[in-house]
Amino acid sequence: MALRTLDSLGSLAGKRVIVRVDFNVPLKDGVITDDGRVRAALPTLNHLINEGARLVVCSHLGRPDGEPNPKYSLEPVAQRLSELLGKPVAFALDTVGPSANDAAAALADGDVVVIENLRFNPGETAKDDATRRAFADQLAALGDVLVSDGFGVVHRKQASVYELAELLPSAAGFLVEKEVDVLDRLTENPERPYAVVLGGSKVSDKLGVIEHLLPRVDKLLVGGGMMFTFLAAEGHKVGSSLLEQDQLDTVRGYIATAKERGVELVLPVDTVVAASFSADAEHVVAPASGIEDTPFGASGLGLDIGPETATIFADVVRSSRTVFWNGPMGVFELAPFAAGTKAVAQALTEVSGLSVVGGGDSAAAVRQLGFADSAFGHISTGGGASLEFLEGKRLPGLEILGWGQR
């Protein structure tokens, strides 16, 4: 089934449009440190404003556990949205109470209001269907139609994502439409050579992705903390590096499957080993098979892929026509261990085909390292949602919009 898009809703001039976005941005002392998710919603919001719609923008932020918490207020996000849109944005002090109702009723054509954090209401994330439905009923009173543009939550069966889409005429916004198109291209007839680069801390976080993509890719590159479980599975000692002992047999199975299918599994040949988890820790470059031969012995911590591995990974990425990258290559937040992640990111900007940064920590890494979003083919706004899509799972927030995954 095809995803319902904005065209299916007809003219929205004069209509109150609830736009479910994902403004779950990082905040420090009330200040947004990465506004990428807000900027990602601008094409849809500007289109609706220009059409004369009256926008009720809603999102979650953090995990306030179903009750108001000033720490997770969306007010700073509403202020930033106003700056990005270049126009006033009202802010409602509640989700479905008097403030939200009054603000929605007062909207004129092209006006925008952001209502308070959806997760301040326990109905948003309730496990009970009836409780979610009751909250969705209240939300539905704020608008005439729903535009779902928060890709980061489409894997969740939550009131504003699922039940609200049942109650109102609903369609995907431009962001969700683009995410589905790009991720679908990664699973259905990708242009070859096709390389997937996986990093991050744990193999267990990527099990479904590896299983689903392994038959589809030409090369699988493994870095980050998860590389040590792969190295250990091949019989190497990894010191005090992150190791998931309970995943060793699973990883050996992946290694065997890759060999059987002719998939080139590219593992690190060297790593940056440190005495401790600290930016000023003493560190050396060592062969991936010789971590415990460093001066730190069995207490050594591998915190990044080494320079030789970074060169190998970058060469594979550049020579591919389709690349999906999820998970940093090291502890990029600490300068001495950011080089591997930066090398992969740089190579991704030089891909002549489709390059996709898979949201979450990968998106945060490229921005922190100074790369512009426009340098890549696509930066996904949904870490967990992107991974579940690529695992072939059914995503409630897409299914309710008519999308039937193959």
Summary of the structure (lengths in Angstrom):
residues: 406
radius of gyration: 22.6
end to end distance: 9.5
largest distance: 69.9
contacts: 1494
relative contact order: 0.13
helix: 42%
strand: 16%
